[in-house]
Amino acid sequence: MASKSPAKPANGSTPDILPRPDFHFTGEVGRTYQDSDPAQFPQPVQPPKGAPNIVLILLDDVGFGQFSTFGGGVPSPTMDRLAKEGVRFNCFHTTALCSPTRAALITGRNHHSTSFAGITEVATGYDGYCCVLPKDCGTVGEVLRQNGYMTAWVGKNHNTPTWETSAAGPFDRWANGLGFDYFYGFNAGDMNHWNPLLFENRDLVPASDDPDYHLTEDLADKAVAWVRKVKAIAPDKPFFLYVAPGATHAPHQAPKEWIDRFKGQFDMGWDAYREQTLERQKKLGVVPKETKLTERSKGLPAWEGLNADQKRLYARMMEVFAGYGAQVDDAMGRVVDAVKALPDADNTLIIYIAGDNGSSAEGGLEGSLNENMFFNGFPEKWQDNLKAIDELGGPKHFNHFPSSWAHAMNTPFQWTKQVASHFGGTRNPMIISWPDRIKDKGGLREQFLHTIDIVPTLYELCGVTAPRELNGVPQKPIEGISFAFALDDADAPTRRRTQYFELGCNRGLYHDGWMASAPSFAPWEAVRDENWNPDNAVWELYKLDGDFSQAVDLAAENPDKLRELQDLWWVEAAKYNVLPLDWRAGIRMNAELMGRPSLVGKRSSVTYHEGMVGLPDAACLPMLNKSWKISAEVDLPDDHAEGMIVTQGGSEGGYGLYLKDGRPTFVYNYLGQERPTFAAEEPLPAGDHRLEVEFDYDGGGMGKGGKVTVKADGKKVAQGRLERTVPVQFSICEGLDVGMDNGSAVDWTYQLPFAFTGRIDRVDVEIRP
């Protein structure tokens, strides 16, 4: 076999084949050390001379007009501070959804090229859609790590296939396997901020016993601790710190003191907010003076058409959201403070991206107490949500504001998250600070950029070559374009001529200053027409020079230009694995129906033991839309034993079998809407017992009801019916626990972690069609 050519630096930079060859002693070797050349050790890889530290901050579900630095109503002093010493970018674009943007961000390739056409929970088996990050799309973390950087990822990881997130691995697509030496965070799209399921590297983190615990503050603490630690140990090595807090993604959960700061500040409603925000944006100069406010997106109600109770509820939901957002910017300020206290602070490149997509409309037209209702295909009613107005933001609810507030957060643009055809879904604020390099402090940059441009920019600024081979795998070319030139020259022309957009069949194409847009589905539409035809979609056309906000549709006046861009979209789609188009919605959340890989395989039964905690849904037997049976063998110390025996899910949906005051109890959490409970009348005495819960499904489709029977030692102790069951997924971010309830509570009748006071010998779960 022919040997590989040695790695060679490109343009005088780092090797383009990684890893570097193993060290070999090249001196003379005699019979003993006395007649040999002096020994040598392999030396640690040295980063390029002058390579900066890097802090990459990525917030979640943020609109262009959300934070005050870009004219919004949520204060963002950390962004303000960085903007004054760095530059702001007002034409930076994402993919309209979290996992795709994050895959593009860490690889420099388009999201379909990385197989992330959607979130991991809706993966299908096509090249652009399977959500398995290809080995030929190496990450910036891995490349920098092999070029002398210390690397850490703190916060959200939504780029590991759901079927690979259990303790059985494999772990090569966890954050540690993607080039990050340290990870602290969660492997999911959403996370409960009061009772999260977290991992430190590959280890499940025990639940905090701090009564004031909040995830945002915890993530900031861990980021600060890591950077201080590694720079104390290796002060001459640069670091790459990727911080991805879960805010401001649902659930909108924040401490009451943060929420209360905004009391009454949004009583004017979403329409007035949009008008006020655009005026602030013009004064700040982050949008051109001639920018027009786009019309309210189709299907969204006017504020003045609401009744007094709706206004009161929705204003409070926005107050919660504002507190949530203000808190995360403050927490990121603590990370920035820690970095700026380091000796080489001025040689630190900080990239602060306000959102992986536009603000989220997934709360539906009437707002939500439980976002999992949306993913199961059910809208909520504001009348029900009003009853919980004083609990919003707290641990009992997985709440989300109405779609119209999301639209307002995206001022001055049309549409929201998921709608990749318009800038409301894809244009996000970005701020870059680098005291040693940036001279135009407080400047504005208007070049058209995309998420995939971050990686090649970092490589250029760090003096690193994008490898053509990484860990033995030839690499796809980087599809982004470096914008390092823009740090020095505000007037430099845009180098990106073309960029396609696609998410759930909402399509767009930018080309030489024009934007063609085809919105096809609104994010608040849980059910979609399976007979929809992409050829019948109505395309719009915008000339961005003079129309910053996509307010004036020129399709009728320029049919030839529109046709040119439509045809080019299909060319780009074929080039980057966008095809085949897939517009299915909620049904894709069901892994069993989609046929996604599963550790369960064809098994119809499984046995768990005490200590099984945080097992992801994807590794559990599929219990939805079928009959099942749970059996548990336990040993009780007395007749007052209590605690969770087995539970799956959490506050947003699931079930639990537990003892309370010695009585066997089964609860079924139907998407937070109701919790039918079946409990024995008498406690069990001390000793060994066998508990059983059997569910006999009615059949006839998804989400139907059935009969519940609870037995103790073969004797029926409780029974009844579930009139409806969860059709698509129990929960968004929680799994199965034996012996305790880790994460959020599936029921509110006990205190977490509700550890079982007896012994659990085994828990068996069986399913049948």
C-alpha positions in Angstrom: 0.0 0.0 0.0 1.4 3.4 -0.9 2.1 5.6 2.1 0.4 8.9 2.5 2.3 12.0 1.7 3.3 13.8 4.9 1.1 16.6 6.1 2.2 20.0 4.7 1.3 23.5 5.9 -1.0 25.4 3.5 0.0 29.0 2.9 2.6 28.8 5.6 0.0 27.8 8.2 -0.9 24.5 9.9 -0.9 21.0 8.4 -3.8 20.1 6.1 -3.8 16.5 7.3 -4.7 15.9 10.9 -3.6 14.4 13.2 0.1 15.0 12.7 2.3 12.0 12.3 3.4 10.2 15.5 6.7 11.2 17.0 9.7 9.1 16.2 13.2 9.5 17.7 15.5 10.5 14.8 18.9 10.4 16.6 21.4 7.6 16.8 20.4 4.6 19.0 23.3 2.5 20.4 23.4 -0.6 22.6 22.9 1.6 25.7 21.9 5.1 26.5 25.6 5.9 27.0 26.4 5.4 23.3 23.1 6.8 22.1 22.1 10.4 21.2 20.3 12.2 24.0 16.7 11.3 24.3 13.9 13.5 23.1 10.3 13.8 23.9 7.4 14.6 21.5 6.5 18.2 22.2 2.9 19.4 22.6 1.5 20.9 19.5 2.0 24.6 19.4 -0.8 26.9 18.2 0.0 29.4 15.4 1.9 32.4 16.8 -0.5 35.0 18.2 -3.6 32.8 17.9 -6.4 34.4 19.9 -8.5 32.9 22.6 -12.1 32.4 21.3 -15.4 32.7 23.1 -18.4 31.8 20.9 -21.7 32.5 22.5 -24.9 31.3 20.8 -28.3 32.2 22.3 -31.4 30.3 21.4 -34.6 31.3 19.6 -33.8 35.0 19.6 -35.4 37.5 17.2 -33.6 40.4 15.5 -35.7 43.0 17.4 -35.7 41.3 20.8 -32.6 42.7 22.6 -32.0 46.4 23.2 -28.6 46.4 21.4 -30.6 45.9 18.2 -33.5 48.0 19.2 -35.6 45.5 21.1 -37.4 45.9 24.4 -35.2 43.4 26.4 -32.1 45.0 27.9 -28.8 43.5 26.9 -26.0 45.3 28.7 -23.5 42.6 27.8 -24.2 42.9 24.1 -24.0 46.7 24.5 -20.6 46.5 26.1 -19.2 44.2 23.4 -20.8 46.3 20.6 -19.1 49.4 21.9 -15.7 47.8 21.8 -16.3 45.7 18.7 -18.5 45.6 15.6 -22.2 44.7 15.0 -23.4 42.7 12.0 -26.9 43.3 10.8 -27.0 40.9 7.9 -26.0 37.6 9.5 -28.1 34.6 8.7 -29.0 31.3 10.3 -31.0 28.3 9.0 -34.3 29.0 10.9 -33.9 26.1 13.3 -31.6 25.1 16.1 -29.9 21.8 15.2 -29.3 22.8 11.5 -27.8 26.1 12.5 -25.6 24.5 15.2 -24.3 21.8 12.7 -23.5 24.5 10.2 -21.9 26.7 12.9 -19.4 24.1 14.1 -18.5 22.6 10.7 -18.6 25.5 8.1 -20.9 23.5 5.8 -24.5 23.9 4.9 -27.0 22.2 7.2 -28.1 19.6 4.6 -24.5 18.9 3.8 -24.1 17.9 7.5 -27.3 15.9 7.3 -29.2 18.3 9.6 -32.2 19.4 7.7 -34.1 19.5 10.9 -33.8 18.7 14.6 -32.6 15.2 15.6 -36.1 14.3 16.8 -37.5 14.5 13.2 -34.7 12.8 11.4 -35.5 10.7 8.3 -33.2 8.4 6.3 -32.1 10.6 3.5 -28.6 12.0 3.2 -29.6 15.5 4.1 -32.0 14.5 6.8 -30.6 11.7 8.9 -29.1 14.0 11.6 -25.9 11.9 11.9 -23.0 14.4 11.5 -20.8 12.9 8.8 -17.2 12.2 9.5 -16.2 14.2 6.5 -17.6 17.4 8.1 -15.1 17.8 10.9 -15.8 20.3 13.6 -14.0 23.5 14.4 -13.5 22.1 17.9 -11.6 19.1 16.6 -9.5 21.1 14.2 -8.6 23.7 16.9 -7.9 21.1 19.5 -5.4 19.4 17.2 -3.8 22.7 16.6 -3.0 23.5 20.2 -6.2 24.9 21.6 -8.0 23.9 24.8 -11.6 23.3 23.9 -14.9 23.4 25.9 -18.6 23.2 25.1 -21.0 24.5 27.8 -24.8 24.3 27.3 -27.0 22.9 24.6 -25.9 20.0 22.4 -28.6 19.2 19.8 -26.3 17.5 17.3 -26.2 14.0 18.7 -28.6 11.5 17.2 -31.4 10.7 19.7 -30.6 7.0 19.5 -27.0 7.7 20.6 -27.7 9.7 23.7 -27.9 6.9 26.3 -25.2 5.5 28.6 -24.6 2.7 26.0 -23.3 5.3 23.5 -21.6 5.4 21.1 -20.0 8.6 22.2 -18.2 9.8 19.1 -21.0 12.2 18.3 -21.3 13.5 21.8 -19.6 16.9 22.4 -16.4 15.2 23.7 -16.3 13.1 20.5 -16.7 16.2 18.3 -13.5 17.8 19.4 -14.4 19.4 22.8 -12.2 18.3 25.7 -14.8 19.4 28.2 -18.6 19.4 28.0 -21.2 20.4 30.6 -24.7 20.7 29.4 -27.6 18.8 27.9 -28.3 16.6 24.8 -31.7 17.9 23.7 -33.4 20.8 22.1 -35.4 21.9 25.1 -34.5 21.7 28.8 -36.4 22.4 32.0 -34.4 25.2 33.6 -35.5 24.4 37.1 -34.9 20.6 37.0 -32.6 19.9 34.1 -31.0 16.6 33.0 -27.4 17.5 32.5 -24.1 15.7 31.7 -20.6 16.6 32.6 -18.7 15.0 29.7 -20.4 11.6 29.6 -21.6 11.4 33.2 -25.1 12.3 34.4 -25.0 15.2 36.8 -26.8 14.7 40.1 -29.8 17.0 40.7 -28.9 20.2 42.5 -30.1 20.7 46.1 -29.9 24.5 45.8 -33.4 25.9 46.3 -32.5 28.8 44.0 -31.0 26.7 41.2 -31.5 27.9 37.7 -29.9 26.3 34.6 -28.8 29.6 33.0 -26.7 30.6 36.1 -25.3 27.0 36.4 -24.0 27.1 32.8 -22.4 30.5 33.3 -20.8 29.2 36.5 -19.3 26.2 34.7 -18.0 28.3 31.8 -16.3 30.7 34.2 -14.8 27.8 36.2 -13.5 26.0 33.2 -11.8 29.1 31.6 -10.2 30.1 34.9 -9.0 26.6 35.6 -7.4 25.9 32.2 -5.7 29.3 31.9 -4.3 28.9 35.4 -2.8 25.5 34.4 -1.7 26.5 30.8 -1.6 30.3 30.6 0.2 30.2 27.2 -2.3 28.0 25.4 -5.3 29.6 23.7 -8.8 28.4 24.4 -11.9 27.9 22.4 -15.0 28.2 24.7 -18.4 27.5 23.0 -21.2 28.6 25.3 -24.8 27.7 24.2 -27.3 28.4 27.0 -30.8 27.1 26.5 -32.3 30.6 26.8 -34.4 31.9 25.2 -35.8 28.6 23.9 -39.0 27.2 25.6 -39.7 26.6 28.3 -39.7 30.3 29.3 -38.6 29.9 32.9 -36.9 32.5 34.9 -36.6 33.6 38.6 -39.5 35.8 39.7 -37.2 38.7 40.5 -36.2 38.9 36.9 -39.7 38.6 35.6 -41.1 41.2 37.9 -38.7 43.8 36.5 -40.8 44.0 33.4 -44.2 44.3 35.0 -46.4 46.5 32.7 -43.8 47.1 30.1 -45.5 45.2 27.4 -49.1 46.2 28.0 -49.0 48.1 24.7 -49.1 44.8 22.8 -47.2 43.3 20.0 -48.3 45.7 17.2 -47.2 48.8 19.1 -44.0 47.0 20.2 -43.1 46.4 16.5 -43.6 50.1 15.7 -41.6 51.2 18.7 -38.8 48.8 18.0 -38.4 49.8 14.4 -38.0 53.5 15.6 -35.4 52.4 18.1 -33.6 50.4 15.4 -33.4 53.4 13.1 -32.0 55.6 15.8 -29.4 53.0 16.6 -28.5 52.7 13.0 -28.9 48.9 12.9 -31.4 49.2 10.1 -31.5 51.8 7.3 -33.6 54.9 7.8 -35.9 54.0 5.0 -36.7 50.5 6.4 -40.4 49.7 6.3 -42.3 47.7 8.9 -43.6 44.6 7.2 -47.3 43.6 7.5 -48.3 41.3 10.3 -47.7 37.7 9.0 -50.7 35.9 7.7 -52.8 34.3 10.4 -51.6 36.4 13.3 -54.3 38.4 15.2 -54.1 42.1 15.9 -53.6 43.2 19.5 -56.6 45.4 19.5 -58.8 42.5 18.5 -58.1 40.7 21.8 -60.3 40.9 24.9 -59.0 42.2 28.3 -58.2 38.8 29.7 -56.2 37.8 26.6 -54.2 41.0 26.8 -53.5 40.5 30.5 -52.3 36.9 29.9 -50.2 37.6 26.8 -48.6 40.7 28.4 -47.6 38.6 31.3 -46.2 35.9 29.0 -44.0 38.5 27.4 -42.9 39.8 30.8 -41.8 36.2 31.6 -39.9 36.0 28.3 -38.2 39.4 28.8 -37.0 38.3 32.3 -35.7 35.1 30.8 -33.8 37.0 28.1 -32.4 39.7 30.4 -31.2 37.0 32.8 -29.2 35.1 30.1 -27.5 38.3 28.8 -26.5 39.1 32.4 -25.2 35.6 32.9 -23.2 35.8 29.7 -21.8 39.0 31.1 -20.3 37.0 34.0 -18.6 34.8 31.4 -17.3 37.9 29.6 -16.1 39.4 32.9 -14.1 36.2 33.7 -12.5 36.2 30.3 -11.6 39.9 30.5 -9.9 39.3 33.8 -7.4 37.0 32.2 -3.9 38.3 31.4 -4.3 37.9 27.6 -7.8 39.3 27.6 -7.2 41.8 24.7 -6.2 38.9 22.4 -9.6 37.3 22.9 -12.0 37.1 20.1 -15.6 37.1 21.4 -18.4 36.2 18.9 -21.9 36.8 20.4 -24.7 35.5 18.2 -28.1 36.4 19.4 -30.1 33.4 18.2 -29.7 30.2 16.2 -32.9 31.2 14.4 -35.6 33.8 14.8 -37.9 33.9 17.8 -40.1 30.9 18.1 -43.8 30.8 17.2 -44.2 27.3 18.5 -46.3 28.5 21.4 -49.2 28.7 18.9 -51.7 31.5 18.4 -53.0 31.4 22.0 -49.8 30.7 23.9 -48.9 27.5 25.7 -48.4 26.1 29.2 -46.7 23.0 27.7 -44.8 23.1 24.4 -45.1 19.4 24.2 -48.8 19.9 23.3 -47.6 21.5 20.1 -45.3 18.6 19.2 -48.1 16.2 19.8 -50.3 18.1 17.4 -52.7 19.9 19.9 -53.4 23.6 20.2 -54.1 25.1 23.6 -56.8 27.5 24.7 -56.0 30.8 26.3 -58.8 30.4 28.8 -57.0 27.4 30.3 -53.7 29.2 30.3 -55.1 32.2 32.1 -55.8 30.0 35.2 -52.0 29.6 35.6 -51.0 33.3 35.0 -49.4 33.6 38.4 -47.3 30.4 37.9 -45.8 31.3 34.5 -42.1 31.0 34.5 -42.0 28.7 37.5 -41.3 25.0 37.6 -44.9 23.7 37.0 -45.1 24.8 33.4 -43.3 24.3 30.1 -44.7 27.6 29.0 -44.2 29.6 25.7 -45.6 32.9 24.6 -48.1 33.3 21.6 -46.8 33.3 18.0 -47.6 37.0 17.6 -45.0 38.0 20.3 -42.5 35.9 18.4 -43.3 37.8 15.3 -42.8 41.1 17.2 -39.4 39.9 18.5 -38.4 39.6 14.8 -39.1 43.2 14.0 -38.9 44.6 11.3 -39.2 41.3 9.4 -41.9 38.9 8.4 -42.4 35.5 9.9 -40.5 33.6 12.6 -38.4 30.6 13.5 -39.0 27.6 11.1 -39.8 30.0 8.2 -36.5 29.9 6.3 -37.9 31.8 3.4 -37.9 35.2 5.3 -35.5 37.0 7.5 -37.8 36.7 10.5 -36.7 33.1 10.7 -33.1 33.5 9.6 -31.6 37.0 10.4 -29.9 37.2 13.8 -27.8 39.9 15.4 -24.1 39.2 15.8 -21.4 41.1 17.6 -17.7 40.5 17.4 -15.2 41.9 19.9 -11.4 41.6 19.7 -9.6 44.5 21.3 -6.2 43.6 19.8 -7.6 43.6 16.3 -10.7 45.7 15.8 -10.1 49.4 15.5 -13.6 50.5 14.3 -15.0 50.3 17.8 -18.8 50.5 17.7 -18.9 50.0 14.0 -21.6 48.4 11.9 -21.1 45.8 9.2 -23.7 45.1 6.5 -22.1 42.3 4.4 -24.5 39.4 3.7 -23.2 36.5 5.9 -24.3 33.0 6.8 -23.6 30.7 9.8 -21.3 28.6 7.6 -19.0 31.6 7.3 -18.0 31.5 11.0 -15.6 28.5 10.7 -13.5 29.7 7.8 -13.3 33.1 9.4 -12.0 31.5 12.6 -9.5 29.5 10.7 -8.2 32.6 8.9 -8.0 34.7 12.1 -6.2 31.9 14.0 -3.8 31.0 11.2 -5.3 27.5 10.9 -5.7 25.5 7.6 -9.0 23.7 7.1 -7.8 20.1 6.8 -8.3 18.1 3.7 -8.0 15.0 5.8 -9.1 14.7 9.4 -8.6 11.6 11.5 -8.2 9.5 8.4 -11.3 10.8 6.6 -11.1 13.0 3.5 -13.1 16.2 4.3 -15.8 17.9 2.4 -14.7 21.4 1.3 -15.6 24.2 3.6 -18.8 25.8 2.1 -18.6 29.0 4.0 -16.6 32.1 3.1 -14.3 33.9 5.5 -15.4 37.4 6.4 -12.2 38.3 8.3 -11.8 41.2 5.8 -15.0 42.8 7.2 -13.4 43.3 10.6 -11.1 45.9 9.1 -13.2 47.4 6.3 -16.8 48.3 6.8 -17.2 49.2 3.1 -15.8 46.0 1.7 -18.3 44.4 -0.7 -20.1 41.2 0.2 -18.2 38.1 -1.0 -21.1 35.7 -0.7 -23.0 35.8 -4.0 -25.5 33.0 -3.4 -27.1 31.3 -0.4 -30.0 28.9 -0.4 -32.4 28.5 2.5 -34.8 25.6 3.3 -36.5 24.3 6.4 -39.6 22.2 6.3 -40.3 23.3 2.7 -40.1 27.0 3.5 -37.6 28.0 0.9 -35.5 31.0 0.0 -32.6 32.0 -2.2 -30.3 35.0 -1.9 -28.3 35.9 -5.1 -26.5 39.1 -5.9 -28.7 41.3 -3.7 -32.0 39.7 -4.6 -34.0 37.4 -2.4 -36.6 34.9 -3.6 -38.9 33.6 -0.9 -41.5 30.9 -0.8 -43.2 30.5 2.6 -45.3 27.3 2.6 -46.2 26.4 6.2 -46.7 28.5 9.3 -45.0 27.2 12.5 -48.2 27.2 14.4 -49.8 24.8 12.0 -49.4 21.4 13.7 -51.1 19.5 10.9 -50.1 19.8 7.3 -51.8 18.7 4.0 -50.0 15.5 2.8 -51.1 16.4 -0.7 -49.3 19.7 -0.7 -47.4 20.3 -3.9 -44.2 22.3 -3.8 -44.7 23.4 -7.4 -47.8 25.3 -6.4 -46.1 27.3 -3.7 -46.2 31.1 -4.3 -42.8 32.7 -4.6 -42.1 36.3 -3.6 -39.2 38.5 -4.8 -37.3 41.2 -3.0 -34.5 43.6 -4.0 -32.6 44.0 -0.7 -30.8 47.2 -1.7 -33.4 49.6 -0.5 -35.7 47.0 1.1 -33.9 45.8 4.2 -37.0 44.2 5.7 -38.5 42.4 2.7 -41.5 44.6 2.7 -42.0 45.2 -1.1 -42.7 42.1 -3.2 -41.5 42.6 -6.7 -42.5 39.2 -8.1 -45.2 40.5 -10.4 -42.9 43.2 -11.9 -39.9 40.9 -12.4 -41.1 37.4 -13.4 -37.8 36.7 -15.3 -35.7 37.5 -12.3 -37.9 35.4 -10.1 -37.7 32.4 -12.5 -33.9 32.8 -12.5 -33.8 32.5 -8.7 -36.3 29.7 -8.5 -34.3 27.7 -11.0 -31.1 28.4 -9.1 -32.7 27.3 -5.9 -33.3 23.8 -7.4 -29.6 23.7 -8.6 -28.4 24.6 -5.0 -30.9 22.1 -3.6 -29.5 19.3 -5.7 -25.9 20.3 -4.9 -26.3 20.4 -1.1 -28.6 17.3 -0.3 -31.7 19.3 0.1 -33.8 16.8 -1.8 -36.2 15.1 -1.4 -38.4 17.8 0.1 -40.4 16.6 3.1 -43.3 18.6 4.6 -44.6 16.2 7.2 -44.9 17.8 10.6 -45.7 16.3 14.0 -45.7 12.7 12.8 -42.0 12.9 12.2 -41.5 13.2 16.0 -42.6 9.6 16.4 -39.4 7.5 16.1 -41.2 4.2 15.8 -43.4 5.3 12.9 -40.3 6.9 11.2 -38.2 3.8 11.6 -35.3 5.6 13.1 -32.5 3.4 14.7 -33.3 2.1 18.1 -31.4 0.3 20.8 -34.7 -1.4 21.6 -34.8 -3.2 18.2 -37.6 -5.6 17.9 -37.8 -6.4 21.6 -41.2 -6.4 23.2 -39.9 -6.5 26.8 -37.0 -5.1 28.8 -35.8 -5.4 32.4 -34.5 -2.4 34.3 -32.8 -2.2 37.7 -32.3 0.4 40.4 -29.8 3.0 39.3 -31.2 3.4 35.8 -31.6 7.1 35.6 -32.1 9.5 32.7 -32.5 6.8 30.0 -33.5 8.8 26.9 -36.9 8.2 25.3 -35.1 6.9 22.2 -33.7 4.0 24.2 -37.0 3.1 25.8 -39.6 0.6 24.6 -42.2 2.5 22.5 -45.3 2.5 24.8 -47.5 4.9 22.8 -50.6 3.8 21.0 -50.5 0.2 22.2 -51.1 -2.0 25.2 -48.4 -2.4 27.8 -47.6 -3.8 31.2 -45.2 -2.7 34.0 -44.1 -5.2 36.7 -41.9 -4.3 39.7 -40.5 -6.5 42.4 -39.8 -4.5 45.5 -38.8 -5.0 49.1 -40.5 -2.5 51.6 -38.9 -1.6 55.0 -42.3 -0.8 56.5 -45.9 0.1 55.7 -45.0 3.7 55.1 -42.6 3.2 52.3 -42.7 5.7 49.6 -40.9 6.9 46.5 -40.7 6.5 42.7 -40.4 3.0 41.4 -40.4 3.8 37.7 -41.2 6.9 35.7 -40.9 8.1 32.2 -41.2 11.7 31.1 -41.8 14.7 33.3 -43.9 17.7 33.8 -44.8 18.0 30.2 -46.1 14.3 29.9 -45.4 10.8 31.0 -46.3 8.3 33.7 -45.1 7.2 37.1 -45.5 4.1 39.4 -44.8 5.0 43.0 -45.6 4.4 46.6 -47.1 7.2 48.7 -47.7 6.5 52.4 -47.2 2.8 51.5 -50.0 2.8 48.8 -49.2 1.7 45.3 -50.1 4.6 42.9 -50.0 5.0 39.2 -50.3 8.4 37.5 -50.6 9.2 33.8 -49.6 12.7 32.8 -51.5 13.6 29.7 -49.4 16.5 28.4 -49.7 18.5 31.6 -53.5 18.9 31.0 -54.7 16.1 33.3 -53.1 13.5 35.6 -55.5 10.6 36.1 -54.3 8.8 39.2 -55.0 5.2 40.3 -54.1 4.4 43.9 -54.7 1.5 46.3 -56.8 2.2 49.3 -54.5 0.3 51.8 -50.8 0.5 52.3 -48.6 -2.5 51.7 -46.9 -4.1 54.7 -43.1 -4.5 55.0 -41.5 -7.3 52.9 -41.4 -8.4 49.3 -44.1 -7.5 46.9 -44.8 -7.6 43.2 -46.6 -4.6 41.7 -48.2 -4.5 38.3 -49.8 -1.8 36.1 -51.5 -3.1 32.9 -52.9 -0.9 30.2 -55.3 -2.4 27.7 -55.4 0.0 24.7 -58.7 0.6 22.9 -57.0 0.7 19.5 -58.5 2.5 16.5 -55.7 5.0 15.9 -53.3 7.3 17.8 -53.9 8.8 21.2 -56.9 6.6 22.1 -57.9 5.5 25.6 -57.9 2.2 27.4 -58.3 0.4 30.7 -55.8 0.7 33.6 -55.4 -2.1 36.2 -53.1 -1.8 39.2 -52.3 -5.0 41.1 -50.3 -5.8 44.2 -49.2 -9.5 44.7 -51.7 -10.5 42.0 -54.6 -8.8 43.7 -56.4 -5.9 42.0 -56.0 -2.7 44.1 -57.1 0.0 41.6 -58.6 0.3 38.2 -60.1 2.8 35.8 -59.8 4.3 32.4 -57.6 6.7 30.5 -59.9 8.4 28.0 -57.0 9.7 25.9 -53.3 9.0 25.8 -50.2 10.8 24.5 -50.0 10.1 20.7 -46.5 11.2 19.6 -44.0 11.7 22.5 -44.2 11.6 26.3 -41.8 14.5 26.8 -39.4 16.7 25.0 -36.2 16.3 27.1 -36.7 13.7 29.8 -36.5 9.9 29.9 -36.9 6.9 32.2 -35.8 6.7 35.9 -35.9 3.8 38.3 -35.9 4.4 42.0 -36.3 8.2 41.8 -37.7 11.0 39.6 -34.8 12.8 38.0 -35.5 16.0 36.1 -39.0 17.6 36.5 -41.8 15.9 38.3 -44.3 13.8 36.4 -46.8 14.6 39.2 -47.1 17.4 41.8 -48.0 15.3 44.8 -44.4 14.7 45.9 -41.1 16.4 46.3 -38.2 15.7 44.0 -36.2 13.5 43.7 -38.7 11.3 45.5 -36.2 8.5 46.0 -37.6 5.1 46.8 -37.2 4.2 50.5 -37.2 0.4 49.9 -35.3 -1.8 47.5 -36.2 -2.4 43.9 -35.1 -5.8 42.6 -36.3 -5.3 39.0 -38.7 -3.5 36.8 -40.1 -5.2 33.7 -41.8 -3.4 30.9 -43.7 -5.3 28.2 -45.5 -4.0 25.1 -47.9 -5.6 22.7 -49.4 -4.2 19.5 
